[in-house]
Each structure stands twice: as structure tokens, then as C-alpha cells.
Amino acid sequence: MKTNLIVLADATQGVDFVQLNGIVFEAGYVRMPDESTVADDVVMELRHGDTELAFTREDLDDAQAVGDGYYRLKSGALLRFLATATVH
């Protein structure tokens, strides 16, 4: 497993939304890659209105942290994992 995927796995803990190129999507399904996933396994599904996107392990391989919680995918897409704040 690649080191960058370990960092991504930490970032996805409790994720409710994913900001992708400035657009906030609802995280319908998120399973961060591990040693049992292969390149074409779907590990993340996002929704925004009628738009649904799916990402495979290969899409997230080699993601680079670029600061402030943002990651640059090898496709050039910029994403950030967001969680809903709970106020007590």
C-alpha cells in the first residue's frame, strides 16, 4: 500500500462531504484503499444533485497532499474531505 493512501485514509475518517474542484458533494460511500483493494475497486461514491461520481483505487493512488487538507489527484482534480460539525 502506498504511503499517500495511508494519509488519505486518515483524512476520510468521519467524512460526510467531499469538495471536488470547488464543488461540495455528499459522500454516499467511502472506503479507503487498503491491501485488499485492487486498482478498479470503487472506493468512493459522491453525489451532488443529479450528478453521481465514482472513484476507484487507481483514481486515488498517488494523491498528493497540497496543504489545508487538500489533495491533488493524478488526474489534476483537487479534493478535500469534510465532516459535519457537531455542536453540543
N, C-alpha and C positions, 0 to 999 in steps of 0.2 A: 504494500500500500504506500502511496506517495505521501510525503510529509505534508504537503499542502492540503491534502484531503483530511488529515487529522485536524488541522487548523479550521477547515471548513466545517467539519463535524462538530467542533466546539461552538462555532458560530450559529449553528442551526438549533441548538438546544432551546426548546420552547418557542420556536418561530411560529408566528401567526400570519405574517405578510412578508413578501419579498419585493423589494424595489428593484426593477429591472429597467435600466436606461431611463430612469426618472419616473417611471410609471409604477404605481403600487398595485401588486397582485395579491390576492388571497392565496395562502399556501394550503392547497387541498390535500396534498400528500408530500411528505418529505422523509426520505430515508437516505441518510448519508452513506456513501460508499464505504465498504469495508472489504476485508479479504475474500468474502464470499460473493461479491458482486462482480459481474463481467461488464465489458465496455458498453454493450447495448441494453443493459438493465435500466429501466426507468427508475430514477431516484428522486425526482421532484416533479410535481404537477402544480401548475399555477392557474388561477382564474381572475379575469378582470372583465366584468360584464359577460358578453358572449364569447370573449376570447379565452381559449384554453391553450396552455403551453405545456409541453413535457420535455424534461431534460434527462439525458442518460448519463451514466457514469462517465462516458467518454467526453460529454459536453463539459463536465466539471473537472476532469483531470487537468492538472497543470494550472488551475486557477491561481492567480497571484494576488495577495493582499496588497492594496494600494493606499491604505490609510483610512481612518474614520469608519472602519467596519465595512468598507467597500472591497469587492473582489473583481478583478478583470478576468473574464474567461478567455480562452484562446481564440474564440470567435470574435473577440473585441467587446462583447457585451459587458456592461458594468452592473453588478448586482450587490445588494445589501439585504441582510436578513433582519427583520423587525419583529418585535414581540409587543403585544398589547400590554400597556402599563396597568397595574392593579393598584387602586387607591384604597387604603383601609381607613 
